[in-house]
Amino acid sequence: METLRDILDAAVRGVFPPADGGTTVVPQPSDRDAGVLSFTAHSVVFTDEDPAWVRETLRAADCDALAATMNPRFLMAFLARTGRRHDTIDALLTAAPLPGAPPLALTEISDPAHSRIAYARRRRDDVRAWAADGGVVVLGRGVAGRLEVSVEVDEAVRHRGLGRLLVTAARHLAGEPLWAQVSPGNARSMRAFQAAGYLPAGAEALFLAP
């Protein structure tokens, strides 16, 4: 059976599910993570719920079939059935690792109580973080074990290109393909990731365990 990780690994290589308007239902990769991935004209629902329930609920969404998996009616039904939490629909971007040293000085953060590390550990495993002058870059294993990156830039040093440098540095630290979840409305962050060579792969609605 094809797994969510199989689908993600193929997407990194530029091989996406067929643009046939269909929906693939696969098991959750962990108890923590369930949700929906939307690619070009194809969606992937990862859940341990009955696939028949998923398809029946999609048919009842009363909207364009291509949009059904991200329609609020379906997402709310998913949340009500599973009792999970959901924050937002993110753009999903990916980038290959880069050789050599990062483009700025970084110091690894060893304090597990650091606010950015503590936050990341609620959503990811094997979390590591590095501090730069004015920012933090965090790597950790998230959905289906993929390596995910997030950054934080201090308010006082924004608009100076530090975000782009941090997400570029993550590509040097990674050693494997990287994934980023970015709110589409966060234009500043979207531009920083794209300027650093991250490519859009799709959209994601992630449902977290309560």
Secondary structure in CASP SS format (residue, H / E / C, confidence):
PFRMAT SS
TARGET T0000
AUTHOR 0000-0000-0000
METHOD secondary structure of the structure
MODEL  1
M C 1.00
E C 1.00
T C 1.00
L H 1.00
R H 1.00
D H 1.00
I H 1.00
L H 1.00
D H 1.00
A H 1.00
A H 1.00
V H 1.00
R C 1.00
G C 1.00
V C 1.00
F C 1.00
P C 1.00
P C 1.00
A C 1.00
D C 1.00
G C 1.00
G E 1.00
T E 1.00
T E 1.00
V E 1.00
V E 1.00
P C 1.00
Q C 1.00
P C 1.00
S C 1.00
D C 1.00
R C 1.00
D E 1.00
A E 1.00
G E 1.00
V E 1.00
L E 1.00
S E 1.00
F E 1.00
T C 1.00
A C 1.00
H E 1.00
S E 1.00
V E 1.00
V E 1.00
F E 1.00
T C 1.00
D C 1.00
E C 1.00
D C 1.00
P H 1.00
A H 1.00
W H 1.00
V H 1.00
R H 1.00
E H 1.00
T H 1.00
L H 1.00
R H 1.00
A C 1.00
A C 1.00
D C 1.00
C C 1.00
D C 1.00
A H 1.00
L H 1.00
A H 1.00
A H 1.00
T H 1.00
M H 1.00
N C 1.00
P H 1.00
R H 1.00
F H 1.00
L H 1.00
M H 1.00
A H 1.00
F H 1.00
L H 1.00
A H 1.00
R H 1.00
T H 1.00
G C 1.00
R C 1.00
R E 1.00
H E 1.00
D E 1.00
T E 1.00
I E 1.00
D E 1.00
A E 1.00
L E 1.00
L E 1.00
T E 1.00
A E 1.00
A C 1.00
P C 1.00
L C 1.00
P C 1.00
G C 1.00
A C 1.00
P C 1.00
P C 1.00
L C 1.00
A C 1.00
L C 1.00
T E 1.00
E E 1.00
I C 1.00
S C 1.00
D C 1.00
P C 1.00
A C 1.00
H C 1.00
S H 1.00
R H 1.00
I H 1.00
A H 1.00
Y H 1.00
A H 1.00
R H 1.00
R C 1.00
R C 1.00
R C 1.00
D E 1.00
D E 1.00
V E 1.00
R E 1.00
A E 1.00
W E 1.00
A E 1.00
A E 1.00
D C 1.00
G C 1.00
G E 1.00
V E 1.00
V E 1.00
V E 1.00
L E 1.00
G E 1.00
R E 1.00
G C 1.00
V H 1.00
A H 1.00
G H 1.00
R C 1.00
L E 1.00
E E 1.00
V E 1.00
S E 1.00
V E 1.00
E E 1.00
V E 1.00
D C 1.00
E H 1.00
A H 1.00
V H 1.00
R C 1.00
H C 1.00
R C 1.00
G C 1.00
L H 1.00
G H 1.00
R H 1.00
L H 1.00
L H 1.00
V H 1.00
T H 1.00
A H 1.00
A H 1.00
R H 1.00
H H 1.00
L H 1.00
A H 1.00
G C 1.00
E C 1.00
P C 1.00
L E 1.00
W E 1.00
A E 1.00
Q E 1.00
V E 1.00
S C 1.00
P C 1.00
G C 1.00
N C 1.00
A H 1.00
R H 1.00
S H 1.00
M H 1.00
R H 1.00
A H 1.00
F H 1.00
Q H 1.00
A H 1.00
A C 1.00
G C 1.00
Y C 1.00
L E 1.00
P E 1.00
A E 1.00
G E 1.00
A E 1.00
E E 1.00
A E 1.00
L E 1.00
F E 1.00
L E 1.00
A C 1.00
P C 1.00
END
